[in-house]
Amino acid sequence: KILFTSESVTEGHPDKMCDAISDAVLDAIMEQDPMGRVACETATTTGLVLVMGEITTTANIDIQQIVRDTVREIGYNRGKFGFDADTCAVITALDKQSADIALGVDKALEAKMGEDEINAIGAGDQGIQFGYASNETEEYMPYAINMAHKLARQLTKVRKDGTLTYLRPDGKTQVTVEYDEAGKPFRIDTVVCSTQHDPDVTQEQIHEDIPADMVDENTQYFINPTGRFVIGGPHGDSGLTGRKIIVDTYGGAGRHGGGAFSGKDCTKVDRSACYAARHVAKNIVASGIARKCEVQLAYAIGVAQPVSILVNTYGTGKLSDEEITEIVKKNFDLRPAAIIKNFDLRRPIYKQVAAYGHFGRTDLDLPWEKLDMVDVFKERI
């Protein structure tokens, strides 16, 4: 048996709640000040939200209100849920961006730039970034994370629309997929689902409400395997921005450079270069030149051009990885200012991807998911 497992979490998970708050702060600043610099981290525990980090902006925002609105929207609006948007304490500890970092990034607005000026804007930090795509699903995502996200989103949907009134905001899903010898997924082996619930609901009722398609008689279900999940959210576990980076990306199927996304503006290559690498990988796979693909980018702080670009097709490419890498170098501008300009990243589009993944989102119109560069690969097949 070849088994691979990925997990997802709902927006009420304490770490995801922090991601949503950090990205809500970022969106509020982008709305007023597209050139704002934001590195916003959130921590939460019982009855408390702490918003901290480095922000340099001309925007005038009400962080208390942003926090409370975000927590309320997620569904923590009653004391008996263990957290209440209206009564929790909100502490802010914000500073300005380091002048040393700004030195390498501050130049001018990308939209007004000529070639030399785009080259003059360096990356906001050093680091490695990965993008991944696979033809396992129509979203060009690995099967396990795709299914785990769908289950997590369904948990939230049936909670918010009142279908299952006993559900509470916190929840986790996990899906194990079996692959054949050719590397294609052919069945779901195991489904794990843990969802916060009212104290008076029975485990039997939770089991009955799990959808039964995409499975067979041998599929194992573990629904709330501890038998009880009443205490959840920040009351059950503390939360922190950037602690669900595998959920945010490919469920462990592709490698990860280690940098989180949420709360960071687009000058941070941790975020923008990962989006660019996904765009490259997805267009490679969609063109039919490879069945799966991983793209690695690397940057030095204050330097515009990536210090390295690597394409890995895991032996599925119709051209060599070196040839595909050369096509990428000739056709994709991977300098930070060019990525920002091409994807129009200086706008409030980030809170919507804080939960259920930043990639493979067919419900959203995300620039890094566009298949607009397929032809540069197709013409070489």
Number of C-alpha atoms within 10 A of each C-alpha: 7 11 15 20 20 23 26 30 29 25 27 26 26 28 25 28 30 34 31 28 29 33 31 26 27 28 23 20 26 23 15 16 18 21 21 19 23 26 23 26 24 26 22 24 18 17 16 18 27 17 22 17 17 17 20 17 18 13 15 10 13 10 17 14 13 16 26 22 17 21 24 16 14 22 21 23 19 13 13 11 21 17 24 20 24 16 13 19 15 17 15 13 11 15 13 13 16 11 9 8 14 14 14 19 22 16 14 14 15 20 13 9 16 9 9 8 14 22 16 20 26 27 28 25 18 18 20 22 26 26 27 31 32 25 19 18 15 13 18 22 24 26 29 27 31 26 24 27 27 13 26 25 19 15 26 23 13 15 18 17 9 11 12 17 13 18 21 25 23 31 25 22 25 23 24 23 23 20 18 12 9 6 10 14 19 14 17 23 20 18 22 18 24 22 25 22 26 16 11 8 14 13 14 9 11 18 14 9 11 15 10 9 6 10 15 11 6 10 15 14 15 15 19 19 12 8 11 17 18 20 18 22 28 27 17 17 15 18 23 22 26 21 17 20 19 21 21 24 27 27 27 17 20 18 17 20 16 14 17 20 29 32 28 24 29 26 26 22 31 27 18 25 29 27 25 29 24 27 24 28 26 31 26 32 25 23 18 17 23 26 20 26 27 24 27 22 22 20 25 19 18 19 20 22 21 20 13 11 20 17 25 20 24 12 13 16 19 15 16 15 19 12 14 21 16 13 14 22 13 9 12 16 15 22 23 29 28 20 22 21 17 16 15 14 19 20 18 18 19 24 20 15 19 23 25 25 22 22 25 24 16 10 6 13 10 17 15 23 22 14 16 11 18 18 13 17 21 14 9 12 10
